[in-house]
Every structure is written in structure tokens, then in C-alpha cells.
């Protein structure tokens, strides 16, 4: 995991990759992390274009604070590809 992440962002990454921790993730925490490590651009259709490393994904922000499982899987893939997966 990158050394430049704040302790709060490190915890968010760890929760994202922890199966039980992912259920307690809140969108505002993930959005803060995405802004810290990548580029987040709001599109006209309220979707977010997220660029991190060589990865680009479009996210439909959750209507509630909790993330659905598909979004968690997509984010895990993006963070892992960008080198932000926690050490196993």
C-alpha cells in the first residue's frame, strides 16, 4: 500500500478489501479516498468518472451511504491494479 495515504485512507482501503469490513464502508469515506489517490470527475448524468493509475471506471454513486457488492468488487479491482491493495 502506498506510503502517502493518511491513516484514515489506509483504514478505508483495508476495509474495502476485508469482506466483513466492506459492509461497514460508507460512500463518503470511499469518495474521499478516490479523490486522494485518483481523479474524480462528475459527469452531466450524475455519474462519476474515476481515473486511478491506468484504470478508468464510471461509478453511479450509491443513493444511500452503503456500497453494493458490485461496486465493492469494481473498486477492489481498481485499487489492486493501481497498487493500493493491502499487504496479505
Sine and cosine of phi, psi and omega as CSV:
sin_phi,cos_phi,sin_psi,cos_psi,sin_omega,cos_omega
0.00,0.00,0.56,-0.83,-0.08,-1.00
-0.92,0.39,0.60,-0.80,-0.05,-1.00
-0.97,0.26,-0.32,0.95,-0.08,-1.00
-1.00,0.09,0.01,1.00,0.03,-1.00
-0.97,0.25,0.62,-0.79,0.08,-1.00
-0.94,0.34,0.32,-0.95,0.05,-1.00
-0.84,0.55,-0.62,0.78,0.03,-1.00
-0.89,0.45,-0.69,0.72,0.01,-1.00
-0.92,0.38,-0.59,0.81,0.07,-1.00
-0.88,0.48,-0.68,0.73,0.02,-1.00
-0.89,0.46,-0.65,0.76,0.02,-1.00
-0.89,0.45,-0.68,0.73,0.04,-1.00
-0.89,0.46,-0.71,0.70,0.00,-1.00
-0.88,0.48,-0.67,0.75,0.05,-1.00
-0.91,0.42,-0.60,0.80,0.01,-1.00
-0.87,0.48,-0.62,0.79,-0.03,-1.00
-1.00,-0.01,-0.17,0.98,0.03,-1.00
-1.00,-0.03,0.85,-0.53,-0.09,-1.00
-0.84,0.54,-0.69,0.72,0.03,-1.00
-0.97,0.26,-0.60,0.80,-0.01,-1.00
-0.92,0.39,-0.51,0.86,-0.04,-1.00
-0.89,0.45,-0.47,0.88,-0.01,-1.00
-0.95,0.30,-0.31,0.95,0.01,-1.00
-0.98,-0.18,0.12,0.99,0.03,-1.00
-0.95,0.33,0.60,-0.80,0.09,-1.00
-0.92,-0.40,0.57,-0.82,-0.08,-1.00
-0.83,0.56,-0.66,0.75,-0.05,-1.00
-0.88,0.47,-0.56,0.83,0.04,-1.00
-0.93,0.37,-0.68,0.73,0.00,-1.00
-0.92,0.38,-0.67,0.75,0.02,-1.00
-0.89,0.46,-0.64,0.77,0.06,-1.00
-0.88,0.48,-0.69,0.72,0.03,-1.00
-0.90,0.44,-0.71,0.70,0.01,-1.00
-0.86,0.50,-0.66,0.75,0.03,-1.00
-0.92,0.39,-0.49,0.87,-0.02,-1.00
-0.97,0.25,-0.55,0.84,-0.11,-0.99
-0.93,-0.37,-0.14,0.99,-0.04,-1.00
-0.57,-0.82,-0.32,-0.95,0.04,-1.00
-0.88,-0.47,0.78,-0.62,0.00,-1.00
-0.87,-0.49,0.84,-0.54,-0.03,-1.00
-0.84,-0.55,0.82,-0.57,0.03,-1.00
-0.99,0.13,0.78,-0.63,0.01,-1.00
-1.00,-0.06,0.19,-0.98,-0.06,-1.00
-0.90,0.44,-0.38,0.92,-0.03,-1.00
-1.00,-0.07,0.31,0.95,-0.01,-1.00
0.94,0.34,0.06,1.00,0.10,-1.00
-0.99,0.13,0.35,-0.94,0.02,-1.00
-0.93,-0.37,0.74,-0.67,0.10,-0.99
-0.99,-0.13,0.90,-0.44,-0.08,-1.00
-0.92,-0.38,0.79,-0.61,0.04,-1.00
-0.87,-0.50,0.78,-0.62,0.03,-1.00
-0.53,-0.85,0.85,-0.53,-0.07,-1.00
0.85,0.52,-0.75,-0.66,0.04,-1.00
-1.00,-0.06,0.09,1.00,-0.06,-1.00
-0.99,-0.11,0.60,-0.80,0.11,-0.99
-0.69,-0.72,0.79,-0.61,0.09,-1.00
-0.72,-0.70,0.42,-0.91,0.11,-0.99
-0.96,-0.29,0.77,-0.64,-0.05,-1.00
-0.89,-0.46,0.73,-0.69,0.18,-0.98
-1.00,-0.06,0.97,-0.24,-0.10,-0.99
-0.82,0.57,0.64,-0.77,-0.01,-1.00
-0.89,0.46,0.58,-0.81,0.03,-1.00
-0.95,0.30,-0.49,0.87,0.04,-1.00
-0.94,-0.34,0.03,-1.00,-0.02,-1.00
-0.96,0.29,-0.44,0.90,-0.06,-1.00
-0.99,0.15,0.54,-0.84,0.03,-1.00
-1.00,-0.07,0.61,-0.79,0.08,-1.00
-0.99,0.14,0.28,-0.96,-0.13,-0.99
-0.89,0.46,-0.60,0.80,-0.01,-1.00
-0.91,0.42,-0.65,0.76,0.05,-1.00
-0.90,0.43,-0.64,0.77,0.04,-1.00
-0.88,0.48,-0.70,0.72,0.02,-1.00
-0.89,0.46,-0.71,0.71,0.01,-1.00
-0.88,0.47,-0.67,0.74,0.01,-1.00
-0.92,0.38,-0.64,0.77,0.05,-1.00
-0.85,0.52,-0.71,0.70,0.00,-1.00
-0.87,0.50,-0.72,0.70,-0.03,-1.00
-0.90,0.45,-0.73,0.68,-0.02,-1.00
-0.91,0.41,-0.64,0.77,0.01,-1.00
-0.90,0.43,-0.70,0.71,0.00,-1.00
-0.89,0.45,-0.50,0.87,-0.01,-1.00
-1.00,0.02,-0.01,1.00,0.05,-1.00
1.00,0.04,0.35,0.93,-0.02,-1.00
-0.96,-0.27,0.22,0.97,0.04,-1.00
-0.96,0.29,0.63,-0.77,0.03,-1.00
-0.92,0.40,0.44,-0.90,0.03,-1.00
-0.90,0.43,0.68,-0.73,-0.03,-1.00
-1.00,-0.04,0.00,0.00,0.00,0.00
